[in-house]
């Protein structure tokens, strides 16, 4: 994916089991991506949704998510930021 594109961050959790619980709870499997990162010496798994060419398209896509997921407050995040966070985990 292009570092100039965007995704929606849906959640940040501390274990793969929590990732699975999130996916099961909200019945999301398609176009979900999960990546590990480290923040303040704590391991995190970031759950993101889909890929968009512009930040506006990513923001507009929030309205297409199920209401329960919209209530979580997903936000647009650049893929360049995602790539930096992945590098932190290495």
Helices and strands as residue ranges (DSSP letters): E 6-13, H 16-26, E 32-39, E 42-52, H 55-61, G 62-64, H 67-70, E 75-78, H 79-88
